[in-house]
């Protein structure tokens, strides 16, 4: 991964082959149970894997992080059984790829502080 990192960033390229390999290794759903297509490990394993991947290629680490933290984890915690089967199973195995979106009224704008 590390030998390709600079080239991936310079070309602004999505590392399809690296993401596919990470999925094969269970890194796209580290803390997702095996019954849902994940690796079935714990959050400590996730942190260690993230540290290793990100030290080799930060942008690839972000892809892994989004799939695990912003998509798989909330579905595992709050999804119904039907949602877990329908939406969670494909993502850790890279038969699909999750995405997260953040919206702002103006691109690059800092969101207003919430009032309590």
C-alpha positions as CSV (number, residue, x, y, z in Angstrom):
1,X,0.0,0.0,0.0
2,X,2.7,2.5,1.0
3,X,4.5,2.4,-2.3
4,X,1.3,3.4,-4.1
5,X,0.2,6.1,-1.6
6,X,1.9,9.1,-3.2
7,X,0.7,8.1,-6.7
8,X,-2.9,7.6,-5.5
9,X,-2.9,11.1,-4.0
10,X,-1.1,12.8,-6.9
11,X,-3.6,11.3,-9.4
12,X,-6.6,11.9,-7.1
13,X,-7.5,8.3,-7.8
14,X,-9.8,6.1,-5.8
15,X,-7.8,3.0,-4.9
16,X,-10.2,0.3,-6.1
17,X,-7.7,-2.5,-5.8
18,X,-6.7,-1.5,-2.3
19,X,-10.3,-1.2,-1.1
20,X,-11.1,-4.6,-2.6
21,X,-8.1,-6.2,-0.8
22,X,-9.0,-4.5,2.5
23,X,-12.5,-6.0,2.2
24,X,-11.1,-9.4,1.5
25,X,-9.1,-9.1,4.7
26,X,-12.1,-8.0,6.7
27,X,-10.9,-4.4,7.1
28,X,-14.1,-2.8,5.7
29,X,-16.2,-4.2,8.6
30,X,-13.7,-4.9,11.4
31,X,-16.2,-4.9,14.2
32,X,-19.1,-6.2,12.2
33,X,-20.0,-9.8,13.2
34,X,-19.1,-12.5,10.8
35,X,-22.8,-13.3,10.4
36,X,-23.2,-10.0,8.6
37,X,-20.1,-10.4,6.5
38,X,-17.7,-8.6,8.7
39,X,-14.5,-9.7,10.5
40,X,-16.1,-10.1,13.9
41,X,-13.4,-8.4,15.8
42,X,-13.6,-5.6,18.4
43,X,-13.0,-1.9,18.4
44,X,-9.4,-2.3,19.6
45,X,-8.7,-4.4,16.5
46,X,-10.3,-1.7,14.4
47,X,-8.1,1.1,16.0
48,X,-5.0,-1.0,15.4
49,X,-5.9,-1.7,11.8
50,X,-6.8,2.0,11.2
51,X,-3.4,3.0,12.5
52,X,-1.6,0.7,10.2
53,X,-3.6,1.5,7.1
54,X,-3.5,5.2,7.7
55,X,0.3,5.2,8.3
56,X,0.7,3.6,4.9
57,X,-1.8,5.7,3.0
58,X,-3.9,8.3,4.8
59,X,-6.6,8.7,2.1
60,X,-7.1,4.9,2.0
61,X,-7.4,5.0,5.8
62,X,-10.2,7.6,5.4
63,X,-12.1,5.3,3.1
64,X,-11.8,2.4,5.6
65,X,-12.8,4.7,8.5
66,X,-15.9,6.0,6.7
67,X,-17.1,2.5,5.9
68,X,-16.5,1.2,9.4
69,X,-17.4,4.2,11.6
70,X,-19.9,6.3,9.8
71,X,-21.9,3.5,8.1
72,X,-21.4,0.0,9.6
73,X,-21.3,1.0,13.2
74,X,-24.5,3.1,13.3
75,X,-26.3,0.3,11.4
76,X,-25.1,-2.3,13.8
77,X,-26.1,-0.1,16.8
78,X,-29.4,1.3,15.6
79,X,-30.6,-0.7,12.5
80,X,-33.4,-3.2,12.5
81,X,-32.5,-6.8,11.7
82,X,-34.0,-6.3,8.2
83,X,-31.8,-3.2,7.7
84,X,-28.7,-5.0,8.9
85,X,-29.3,-7.9,6.4
86,X,-30.2,-5.5,3.5
87,X,-27.7,-2.8,3.9
88,X,-24.9,-4.0,6.1
89,X,-24.0,-7.4,4.6
90,X,-22.7,-6.1,1.2
91,X,-20.5,-3.3,2.6
92,X,-17.9,-5.2,4.7
93,X,-17.4,-7.7,1.9
94,X,-17.0,-4.9,-0.8
95,X,-20.0,-6.2,-2.8
96,X,-21.0,-2.6,-2.3
97,X,-19.4,0.4,-0.8
98,X,-20.9,2.7,1.8
99,X,-20.7,6.4,1.6
100,X,-21.4,9.3,4.0
101,X,-22.6,12.7,3.1
102,X,-22.4,15.9,5.0
103,X,-24.4,19.0,3.9
104,X,-23.6,22.6,4.5
105,X,-25.5,25.7,3.2
106,X,-22.2,26.9,1.6
107,X,-19.4,24.7,0.6
108,X,-16.5,25.1,3.1
109,X,-18.8,26.9,5.5
110,X,-18.4,26.3,9.2
111,X,-21.6,25.0,10.7
112,X,-23.2,27.2,13.2
113,X,-22.8,26.3,16.9
114,X,-25.8,24.6,18.5
115,X,-27.5,26.5,21.2
116,X,-28.3,24.6,24.4
